[in-house]
Amino acid sequence: MKVLHLLKTAIGASWALRQTTELIKLGVEVHIVLPKGPMVDKYQQAGVIVYQFDPSLAISKPWLNITRAKKLRALVKQIKPDIIHSHFVATTLLMRFALVGIDIPRIFHVPGPLHLEHWLFRHLDIYSAGKNDHWLASCLWTEKKYQQLGIKHERIGLAYYGVNEQDFQFTSSAANTLKTELAIDNEDFLIGMVAYFYAPKRYLGQKRGLKGHEDLIDALAIVRHRYPRVKCIFVGGPWGNTEHYFQSVKHYAQQKLGNTCIFLGTRNDVAELYPQFDLAVHPSHSENVGGAVESMYAKVPTLTTKVGGFTDLVTDGETGYLAQAKNPQSLAEKIIEAIENPGNRQAMVENAYQKVQQVMNVKDNAKQVLAFYQQILAGRGKQ
């Protein structure tokens, strides 16, 4: 079986590398189109056949789309894949535009629910699709949403973007050096949030960043009325050209909480940092499974918002804590619950570890993808 994958980035999206690597092991001939970047060598080393150009729809530079569409159409005619597998909204839209009249099944593997939460982009997805299009959800929320939108059952699949524990190699730090380095008392309760800073997208109606940094700052202000010895570490820098937003959040935290919050910026030692947190918080407004995978693998008590794919991993009171999104009061109540019940907090850690191992196994997820390929081809009479 020959499959052509479409990616809009060669900088991140390492989940696609893990998936394609496993698909090759399962006997799939994997081709990929992506822009130039540091991930290209890794795909080639994994045995993927790489073509370097941007296969995504250019919203801000629409004059580029004709050239991109022609290149993609020519490449598809040259390769003659059995299936085309797109991983982003922008690559999916260009794929559908470029391949009109070409009778090859196409998959949109949906990496997150954000576009489905907005009327315009949701309808653009649905109404640009044709008889060759299929959807592969990467969380239960997304799968259910497409069913609600009237997509037939046989055109929808489910396969997570798997992450194996060894990809993170989290290690315990007996010395607890982070608190020492930052002059934090060992008795202080340390909250950690690991996420890039995404500036609000005004065209989507966002007033705060997607990851909920400001919500956590507001929640800490509530918590500290009862527990003033709570500290918070923010790990991550601005995503793209958003330094202004990063600085504005730091200023907001300083005004609201003084020196309670410490911003470490982008770090390469996240594996060593996670085990030193008493609680990992992921207060996103929209998310697939996000950073919950990392903190659950790291055996750190995990608090997420009740959005998207978080609930596939986090069951409140069993594998972690769930708070309402965009609701600092709800976040604060769950943080207080974690502080006041250290026994329950630790008991949930092992449940969470088992859950994330079960759901996010990359080998199993690749088999789910292959099974969906086979289902689609069987439906077209091609075994």
N, C-alpha and C positions, 0 to 999 in steps of 0.2 A: 504494500500500500504506500502511495506517495502523497504526502500532505505538505501544502505550502502555508507557513505561518506568517502573519503580518504583525509587526511591532512598530510603534512610533518613536521608540527611544532605544538607544544603545548605552545608556548611562545606568539606569536602574532596572527595575522589573526583573530581578534575579529569579523570581518564581517561574518565569517563562523558560529560563535556562534549565532549571531543575526539571520542568515538565518535559521539554524536548529531549533532554538527555535520557530520561527514562523511556520515552517513546521509542527512541532509537534502540534501546536494549530490548524492547518488545517487538522489534522487527520492522518498525515504520521507517520509511525513507523520508527524512525531514529536511525540507528546504525552508529558508526564512528570508524575508525582506525586512531590513531595518536601516536606519541612518548610520552614518559612520560614528564610531565611539568606542569606548574601552571594553564593551562587552563582546565586540565582534570576535576577537581572538578566542574568547572562552567558548563561544558557539562553535567555532571551527575546531577547536581542540576536542569538543564533545562529539564531533562527527557530523555536525549540521552543515548543510550546503548553504552558503551565505551569499546574498545579493545586497549591495549597499546603495540604497536610496530611500528617501522618506515616503512610505506608502500611506500617509495620513492626509485627511482633508485639511487644507489650510484655511481656517476661518478668517484670519486677519489679512491674508495675502491670497485672495481667491484666484488671481491670475496664474498662480502656480499649479492649480488643480488639473488643468487640461494636460499639461506635460506629465504630471505624476500619473494621471489616469492612463495615458497612452503607454507609459513605461510598464505599468502594472499589467495592462491588457496584453502587451507584447510578451511579457515574461510568462504569463499564464499560458498563452498559446504555445510558447516554447517548451515549458516544463510539462504541461498536460497533467496537473495533479488530479488525484481522485477526489480530494477535498481541499478547500481553502479555509484556514482557521485564523480568524482575526481576534485580537485581544483588547482592542480599545474602541470606543465610540467613533473616534476620528478615522481609524483605519477601516472600520466597518462601513462607514458612509462612503469613503472613497472606493472601497471594494465594490459596493453595490452600484455606484455610479459608473465605475470603469468597466464592469463586466456584464453590462446589459447585453442579453442575447447569447451569452456563453453558458451552456448547460452543465455547470459543475456545482455540486452541493457546497454550501457555504455555512460556516459556523461563526457566530458572534459569542465568544467566551467572555461573559460579562464580569469584569474585575471588581466592580463595586456598584452599589445601588443608586449613586448620586443622580445620574441622568434620568432614572425612572421616577425620581421624586419631583421632577419638574415637568409640567404639562408640555411645553414646547419640545423639549428633547425626547421625552417619552413618545410623543406622537411622531416625531421625526424618525425615531427608531422603527416604530411599528409600520408606518405608512411608506417607508422607503424599502421595505422588505418585499421579496417576491417568492415565487414557489420554491426556489432553491435554498431559501434561508432557514436556518435553525438557530436555536439559542442554547448555550450551555451556561447555566447559572453556577456561581461559585459560593452561594449560600442559600439557605432555605427561603429567606425573605424574597430573594430575586426570583427563585423558581416559582413561588406562589404568586408573585406580582405578574409574571407573564401569563400564568394560568388565568388570573383575574382579567387580564387584558384580552382574553379570548384566543390566545395561541393554542393550537391543538396539542394534546398531550405528547404525541409522538414526535413533535418538533422541538421539545424541550428536554434537556438533560441536566444533570447535576454532577459537577466535579470540582472539588476545592482545589485551590492552588497550593499544593502540599508543601510542607516545611518539615524536614526531619530535625530531630534534636541536635544531631552533630553539626548541622549548619550553623548553629549558634555556639555550641561548646561553652555553655555557661559554667562558670566556676565559682565556688564559694570563696569568700575572703575572710579567713579567720582573723586577720588583723583589723578588719573593718576600717581600712585606711581612709575611706572617703570622709567619714565624720572627722577624723583627725586632721586631714588636709584642709577641711573647710571650717575647722574650729567649732564643730557641732558637738554638743555634749552627748555622751553615749546614752543618756536617759531620754533624750529627745526622740519623738516619734517622727521618722523620716519617710515622707511621701516622695515617690519618683514618678515623673511623667516623661516618656521618651517619644518624641514626635518632631517632625519638621514643623516650621511655622508657615502655614498657608494663609496668605492675606485673604480677607473676605472678597468674594466675587459678587460685585454689586449687581451684575446682570442676572444673577440667580436670586437676588433679594437678600443676600447674606449681609448681616451687620457685624458679625463677629467671625473670627477665623474658624475654619471647618473642624479643626482638632479640639476646639473648646478650651484653649489655654485661659482665656478670660473668665470662663465659668469656674474653672478650678481655683483661680485667684479669689473670686467672689465667695466660693464655698469655704476656702481657708479662713477668710475673714469671719465667717459664721462660727467655724469650728474653734477658732482661737479664743472666742469669748469663754468657752468652757475648758479648752485645753491649750493654754498659751505656749506649751512646749512642742508644738508641731512645727516642723520645717518642711520645705518643699524644694526639690531639685528638678529643674527643667533641663532635659538633655535634648539637644537638637538645635540646628540653626535655621536661618530663613531658607525657604525653598524658592529657587530661582531668584529673580530680581525683586526681593521683598524685604530688603534690609530695613526699610522705613517702618514696615509693620512689626518686625522683630523688635526694633527699638521702642516702638510705641507700647508694646506689651510689657517690656521691661520697665518702662516709665510708669505704666499703670500699676504694676505690682509694687513698685517702690512707694508710690503715693498711697496705696491701699494698705500695705502690710509692712512697710519699712524694709528691714533686712531678712524677713522670713523666707523669701524666695531667692534661690541662687540659680543663675542661668549659666550653664556650662558650655553652651554652644555645641557645635558638631564634635562628636567624640568617636574615636575608633575602638574604645574599650568598653562598649556597652555591655559586653558579656561579663566583665568584672564588676560593673556598676550595679546591675540588676539585683544580685543577691544581697546587696547592702541596703536595699529599701525595705522598710517595714510594710509598705503597701504600694503597689503600682496602680496608677489611675489613668484610665483612657476615656476622657470625657467628650468624645467626638460627637458631632452633630449628624454625621453620616459616615458609615464605615462598612467594610466587608467584615473580615475578622480582625484586621489591623494588628496592633501591637499586643493584643491579648495573647496571641500565640507565643510571643517571646517571653512574657512574664510568667505564663503558665508553664512553659518548658523550664524556666529558671526557678520554679517552685517558690514564687513570690505571690503572696495574696493579691488577688486581682479584682479591681473595681472597674466596670465599664458602664457606659450608657446603654439603654435598651433600644438599640438601633441596629438595622441591617443584620449582618452575620454574627455580631457579638453573641447573640442569644443561642447560636448553634454550639457555642463553647461554654458560655457562662449561664449557669442556672443559679438564681439567687438563693444563697444559703447552702448550696451544695458544692458548687465549683468556684464560687466567687460572689461578688456583690453587683447588683444591677440598680442603677439610678436612672431617673428620667432625664432625657436629653434636654439641653438648654435650660436646666433647672438647678441653679447653685444650691438651693435649699435641699433638694433631694440628694445631691452629691454630698453635702455636708452631713446629712443624717446617716448616710452609709459609711462615711469616714468615721464618724463618731461610733457607729456600731462596730466597726473594725477595731477601733482603739479600745473599746470597753469589753471586748470579748476575744482576748488573745488566744484562748483555747480553741474556740470555733474557727478563728482565722487560720490557725495552723492545720486544723483537721481538714479544711477545705483544700489545702494545697495539694495533698496527695490525690484527691478526687480530680482536681483540675489537671494534674499531670497525666493521669490516665486518660482523661477525656481528650486532651489535645493530641496525645499519641494516637488515639483511636481515629480521630476525625481528620487530622492533617498529615497522615502518612503519605509521603510523596509517591512511593511505589504504588500504593493502592489507588491514589488519585489518578496516576497515569493509566492504570488499568481501566478506571471509569471512563477516561477520555477515549481510550481505544475501543471500549465497548460501545460508546456512542457513535464513533466512526462506523463501526461494523453494523450497528442498527440502521444508520442512515443509508449505507450502501446496500444493505440487504433489502431495504424498502424500495430501492431503485432497481432491484434485480441483479445487483452486482455483488457477488460473494467475495 
